[in-house]
Amino acid sequence: MLYTWKVRALKSPAVNYCWRYWRAWRGRRVGNYDQLPAHIQRYAPGRSFVDVGCMWGVDGEYAFTAEAAGAARVIALDVFGPTPEFERKKRERQSRVEFLLGDATEPRTVQAVGSADVVFCAGVLYHHPSPFDLLTALRTICRQTLIIRTSTIPEIDGLPNAAVFFPKLPAGGRRLWQLSSLGLHHQAGISTPFDSAEGYGNWFWGLTPSCLRSMLEVAGFRVEQEWVEPFAWTGICVPAATSFVHRLPGTVEARELGAVVSASGVARPA
């Protein structure tokens, strides 16, 4: 009940503003969507750049920002498009941004992208039914820096690494996560019932910042900087380890592993 009140309070523009002011007054970093171009301009010059999820609502604008900042090569990746607005911008700017149609979690798309010094991914993670798979794909692509921004939910006191799966929540449950009071009027799967035909347009996950940090670390990133908001999170991450991959053993190795597991006695039904 207390958490429900907390979420409802933070959806109030006045309380949301006070929360931001209070956090900034304490010397904490407070995020803002408008900060994204500055992050790109800091890390993109002279480096290869990939914008994962480049189209929805921005028509490749961040890819063009990276190019204007001096990125060596820019790939704009999405599961739909290119939009007419993207094509117009590309013509008007005589841009060399490369558009690639693909899903970042598919091996053939990762192979087509190859790798890039800087990977940018904003407004995508919570739209994916398997966000960890997306993070491991980003780790495979990323050589130096990941700039990531995603919708989140407030931390749950006493329950770190918590998350909410939005699809199929009852109407009352969905209503708690509607952010129309903060200017976000359409959230497929939240403001409307989940519809599989919407695909990645649905909101799938509400991750707490602690859950997101842990997922990033397991996927092979280290969070170097972060900007927290009541319902969003922005981070600058660097590759810190090999991305998590479960390797399927060969036939002989699998039998040997089976024998070891059986002999150890650790395998018990949960």
C-alpha positions as CSV (number, residue, x, y, z in Angstrom):
1,M,0.0,0.0,0.0
2,L,2.8,2.4,0.9
3,Y,4.5,1.7,-2.4
4,T,1.3,2.4,-4.3
5,W,1.0,5.8,-2.6
6,K,4.7,6.5,-3.5
7,V,4.1,5.8,-7.2
8,R,0.9,7.9,-7.3
9,A,2.7,10.8,-5.5
10,L,5.6,10.7,-8.0
11,K,3.2,10.9,-10.9
12,S,2.1,14.3,-9.6
13,P,4.0,17.0,-11.6
14,A,4.5,19.0,-8.4
15,V,5.8,16.1,-6.3
16,N,7.9,14.9,-9.2
17,Y,9.5,18.4,-9.5
18,C,10.2,18.5,-5.7
19,W,11.8,15.0,-5.8
20,R,14.1,16.2,-8.6
21,Y,14.9,19.4,-6.7
22,W,15.6,17.6,-3.5
23,R,17.8,15.0,-5.1
24,A,19.8,17.7,-7.0
25,W,20.1,19.7,-3.7
26,R,21.7,16.6,-2.1
27,G,24.3,16.5,-4.9
28,R,22.8,13.6,-6.8
29,R,22.7,13.4,-10.6
30,V,19.1,14.0,-11.9
31,G,18.4,12.9,-15.5
32,N,16.5,14.6,-18.2
33,Y,15.6,13.5,-21.7
34,D,17.1,16.7,-23.1
35,Q,20.6,15.6,-21.9
36,L,20.9,12.9,-24.5
37,P,22.4,15.1,-27.3
38,A,25.1,16.2,-24.9
39,H,26.0,12.6,-24.1
40,I,26.3,11.8,-27.8
41,Q,28.4,14.9,-28.5
42,R,30.8,13.9,-25.8
43,Y,31.4,10.3,-26.8
44,A,30.7,10.1,-30.6
45,P,33.5,12.3,-32.2
46,G,36.0,10.2,-34.1
47,R,34.3,6.9,-33.1
48,S,31.9,4.5,-34.9
49,F,28.4,4.8,-33.6
50,V,25.2,2.7,-33.6
51,D,21.8,3.9,-32.6
52,V,19.7,0.9,-31.6
53,G,16.0,1.7,-31.9
54,C,16.5,4.9,-33.8
55,M,13.1,5.7,-35.3
56,W,10.2,5.8,-32.9
57,G,9.2,9.5,-32.4
58,V,12.7,10.9,-33.4
59,D,13.2,9.6,-37.0
60,G,16.9,9.0,-36.6
61,E,17.7,12.3,-35.0
62,Y,20.2,10.9,-32.5
63,A,22.1,9.2,-35.4
64,F,22.3,12.5,-37.2
65,T,23.4,14.2,-34.0
66,A,26.3,11.7,-33.7
67,E,27.2,12.3,-37.4
68,A,27.2,16.1,-36.8
69,A,29.4,15.6,-33.8
70,G,32.0,14.0,-35.9
71,A,31.4,10.2,-35.6
72,A,33.5,8.2,-38.0
73,R,30.6,6.0,-39.1
74,V,27.0,5.9,-38.0
75,I,24.5,3.0,-38.3
76,A,20.8,3.6,-37.4
77,L,19.1,0.4,-36.5
78,D,15.4,-0.3,-36.0
79,V,12.7,-2.9,-36.5
80,F,10.7,-0.6,-38.8
81,G,11.4,2.3,-41.1
82,P,13.2,4.2,-42.5
83,T,10.4,6.8,-42.0
84,P,9.8,9.5,-44.7
85,E,11.1,12.1,-42.1
86,F,14.3,10.2,-41.8
87,E,14.8,10.0,-45.5
88,R,14.1,13.8,-45.8
89,K,16.6,14.6,-43.1
90,K,19.2,12.4,-44.7
91,R,18.7,14.2,-48.1
92,E,18.7,17.7,-46.7
93,R,21.8,17.1,-44.6
94,Q,23.6,15.1,-47.3
95,S,24.1,12.5,-44.6
96,R,26.0,9.3,-44.8
97,V,24.1,7.7,-41.9
98,E,23.4,4.0,-42.8
99,F,20.0,2.6,-42.0
100,L,19.8,-1.1,-41.1
101,L,16.4,-2.9,-40.7
102,G,16.8,-5.5,-38.0
103,D,16.2,-6.8,-34.5
104,A,19.3,-6.3,-32.3
105,T,18.6,-9.6,-30.5
106,E,18.9,-11.6,-33.7
107,P,22.3,-13.0,-34.5
108,R,22.1,-12.0,-38.1
109,T,21.5,-8.4,-37.2
110,V,24.4,-8.5,-34.7
111,Q,26.6,-9.9,-37.5
112,A,25.4,-7.2,-39.9
113,V,26.3,-4.4,-37.4
114,G,29.6,-6.0,-36.4
115,S,30.9,-3.8,-33.6
116,A,31.0,-0.1,-32.8
117,D,32.9,2.1,-30.4
118,V,29.7,3.7,-29.1
119,V,26.3,2.1,-28.8
120,F,23.3,4.3,-28.1
121,C,20.0,2.8,-27.0
122,A,17.1,5.0,-25.7
123,G,13.5,4.2,-25.2
124,V,13.9,0.5,-26.2
125,L,14.7,-1.8,-23.2
126,Y,11.2,-1.7,-21.6
127,H,9.6,-2.5,-25.0
128,H,11.4,-5.8,-25.2
129,P,9.9,-9.0,-23.7
130,S,13.5,-10.2,-23.0
131,P,15.5,-7.1,-21.9
132,F,18.5,-9.2,-20.7
133,D,18.8,-10.7,-24.2
134,L,18.9,-7.2,-25.6
135,L,21.6,-6.1,-23.1
136,T,23.8,-9.1,-24.0
137,A,23.3,-8.2,-27.7
138,L,24.4,-4.6,-27.0
139,R,27.4,-5.9,-25.2
140,T,28.4,-8.0,-28.2
141,I,28.2,-4.9,-30.4
142,C,29.8,-2.5,-28.0
143,R,33.6,-1.9,-27.9
144,Q,33.9,1.2,-25.7
145,T,30.8,3.0,-24.5
146,L,27.1,2.3,-24.0
147,I,24.8,5.3,-23.6
148,I,21.4,3.9,-22.5
149,R,18.2,5.5,-21.4
150,T,15.0,3.6,-20.4
151,S,11.8,3.9,-18.6
152,T,12.0,2.5,-15.0
153,I,9.8,2.3,-11.9
154,P,10.6,3.7,-8.5
155,E,12.6,1.5,-6.1
156,I,10.7,-0.8,-3.8
157,D,12.0,-0.3,-0.2
158,G,13.4,-3.6,1.1
159,L,13.1,-5.4,-2.2
160,P,16.1,-4.5,-4.4
161,N,16.2,-5.8,-8.0
162,A,12.4,-5.8,-8.3
163,A,10.5,-5.6,-11.6
164,V,7.0,-5.5,-12.9
165,F,5.7,-7.4,-15.9
166,F,3.1,-5.2,-17.5
167,P,1.3,-7.5,-20.0
168,K,-2.0,-8.9,-18.8
169,L,-2.3,-6.8,-15.7
170,P,-5.9,-6.0,-14.8
171,A,-7.2,-2.6,-15.6
172,G,-6.6,-1.4,-12.0
173,G,-3.1,-2.7,-12.0
174,R,-2.3,-1.0,-15.3
175,R,-3.8,2.3,-14.1
176,L,-1.0,2.7,-11.5
177,W,1.7,2.8,-14.2
178,Q,-0.1,5.2,-16.6
179,L,2.0,8.4,-16.8
180,S,-0.5,10.7,-18.6
181,S,-0.2,13.2,-15.7
182,L,3.5,13.6,-16.7
183,G,2.7,14.0,-20.4
184,L,2.9,10.4,-21.6
185,H,-0.5,9.8,-23.0
186,H,0.0,6.5,-25.0
187,Q,1.6,3.5,-23.4
188,A,0.6,0.4,-25.4
189,G,-0.1,-2.4,-23.0
190,I,-0.6,0.0,-20.1
191,S,-3.0,2.8,-21.2
192,T,-4.5,0.2,-23.4
193,P,-4.8,-3.6,-22.9
194,F,-1.9,-5.7,-24.1
195,D,-2.2,-6.6,-27.8
196,S,0.3,-9.0,-29.3
197,A,-0.3,-7.4,-32.7
198,E,1.5,-4.3,-31.3
199,G,4.7,-6.3,-31.0
200,Y,7.5,-4.3,-29.5
201,G,5.2,-1.3,-29.3
202,N,3.9,-2.8,-26.0
203,W,5.4,-1.8,-22.7
204,F,6.7,-5.1,-21.2
205,W,8.8,-4.4,-18.2
206,G,9.0,-1.9,-15.4
207,L,12.5,-2.3,-14.0
208,T,13.7,-0.7,-10.9
209,P,17.1,1.0,-11.2
210,S,18.7,-1.6,-9.0
211,C,17.4,-4.4,-11.2
212,L,18.6,-2.6,-14.3
213,R,22.1,-2.1,-12.8
214,S,22.4,-5.8,-11.9
215,M,21.2,-6.8,-15.4
216,L,23.8,-4.5,-17.0
217,E,26.6,-6.0,-14.8
218,V,25.6,-9.6,-15.6
219,A,25.4,-8.7,-19.3
220,G,29.0,-7.6,-19.1
221,F,28.9,-3.8,-18.5
222,R,30.1,-1.6,-15.7
223,V,27.9,1.5,-14.9
224,E,30.3,4.5,-14.8
225,Q,27.7,7.3,-14.5
226,E,24.0,7.3,-13.9
227,W,21.2,9.8,-13.8
228,V,18.1,8.7,-11.9
229,E,14.5,10.0,-12.3
230,P,11.3,8.9,-10.8
231,F,10.3,6.9,-13.9
232,A,13.5,6.9,-16.0
233,W,17.2,6.1,-15.9
234,T,20.1,7.2,-18.0
235,G,23.5,5.5,-17.8
236,I,27.0,5.6,-19.3
237,C,28.4,2.1,-19.3
238,V,31.6,0.5,-20.4
239,P,32.3,-3.2,-21.3
240,A,33.8,-4.9,-18.2
241,A,33.5,-8.6,-19.0
242,T,32.5,-11.0,-21.7
243,S,28.7,-10.9,-22.2
244,F,26.8,-13.8,-20.5
245,V,26.3,-16.7,-22.9
246,H,25.3,-20.2,-22.0
247,R,27.5,-22.5,-24.1
248,L,25.9,-25.7,-25.2
249,P,28.4,-28.6,-24.7
250,G,29.2,-31.2,-27.3
251,T,27.8,-34.7,-27.1
252,V,30.8,-36.2,-25.2
253,E,31.3,-33.2,-22.9
254,A,27.5,-33.3,-22.2
255,R,27.7,-36.9,-21.0
256,E,30.8,-36.2,-18.9
257,L,29.0,-33.2,-17.3
258,G,25.9,-35.3,-16.7
259,A,28.0,-37.9,-14.8
260,V,29.7,-35.1,-12.7
261,V,26.3,-33.6,-11.8
262,S,24.8,-37.0,-10.9
263,A,27.9,-38.0,-8.8
264,S,27.9,-34.7,-6.9
265,G,24.4,-35.1,-5.6
266,V,23.7,-31.4,-5.9
267,A,20.8,-31.8,-8.4
268,R,17.5,-31.7,-6.5
269,P,14.0,-30.8,-7.7
270,A,13.1,-27.3,-6.6
